[in-house]
Amino acid sequence: MFGLRSWIAGVRATTKGHLINRKIGDPWTMPTLFAVRNDHVIGEFRGRHAGDHPDLDRLIAEMEEIS
């Protein structure tokens, strides 16, 4: 949560006008994304740090391979 990459992501977000506001949810949760089809996980992204973003194009491509 407090590593260099998180700070860099925070600065990048601030320069885009995204400021820290009131807390919503659990602030210690890392970014995670799951794609589910018919009760099966067919794609996932597990963030490595708080400012991590999924590569949605890669995730979609992986899901299309499974289909």
C-alpha positions as CSV (number, residue, x, y, z in Angstrom):
1,M,0.0,0.0,0.0
2,F,2.8,2.4,0.7
3,G,5.4,1.3,-1.8
4,L,6.9,3.6,-4.5
5,R,4.6,2.3,-7.3
6,S,1.6,3.2,-5.1
7,W,2.9,6.7,-4.6
8,I,3.6,7.2,-8.3
9,A,0.0,6.0,-9.1
10,G,-1.3,8.5,-6.5
11,V,0.6,11.4,-8.0
12,R,-0.6,10.4,-11.5
13,A,-4.2,10.3,-10.3
14,T,-3.8,13.7,-8.6
15,T,-2.5,15.3,-11.7
16,K,-5.6,14.0,-13.5
17,G,-7.8,15.7,-10.9
18,H,-8.6,12.6,-8.8
19,L,-8.2,13.6,-5.2
20,I,-8.5,11.6,-2.0
21,N,-12.0,11.9,-0.7
22,R,-14.0,10.2,2.1
23,K,-13.3,6.5,2.6
24,I,-15.7,4.1,0.9
25,G,-15.3,0.4,1.6
26,D,-12.1,-1.3,2.8
27,P,-9.1,0.9,2.0
28,W,-6.7,-2.1,2.4
29,T,-8.3,-4.1,-0.4
30,M,-6.1,-4.5,-3.5
31,P,-7.7,-4.1,-6.9
32,T,-9.1,-7.4,-8.2
33,L,-11.2,-8.3,-11.2
34,F,-12.8,-11.6,-12.0
35,A,-14.7,-12.7,-15.1
36,V,-17.3,-15.4,-14.4
37,R,-19.3,-17.5,-16.9
38,N,-21.6,-20.2,-15.9
39,D,-20.3,-20.3,-12.3
40,H,-16.7,-20.7,-13.5
41,V,-13.9,-18.1,-13.2
42,I,-12.7,-17.6,-16.8
43,G,-10.4,-14.7,-16.3
44,E,-8.8,-12.8,-13.4
45,F,-6.7,-9.8,-12.5
46,R,-5.1,-9.5,-9.1
47,G,-3.5,-6.1,-8.4
48,R,0.1,-6.1,-7.1
49,H,-0.2,-2.6,-5.5
50,A,-3.0,-0.1,-4.7
51,G,-2.5,1.8,-8.0
52,D,-2.4,-1.2,-10.2
53,H,-4.8,-1.4,-13.2
54,P,-5.8,-4.4,-15.2
55,D,-4.9,-4.8,-18.8
56,L,-8.5,-5.2,-20.0
57,D,-7.5,-5.9,-23.6
58,R,-5.3,-8.9,-22.5
59,L,-8.0,-10.1,-20.1
60,I,-10.6,-10.0,-22.9
61,A,-8.3,-11.8,-25.3
62,E,-7.7,-14.6,-22.7
63,M,-11.4,-15.0,-22.2
64,E,-12.0,-15.2,-25.9
65,E,-9.5,-18.0,-26.2
66,I,-11.4,-19.9,-23.6
67,S,-14.8,-19.5,-25.3
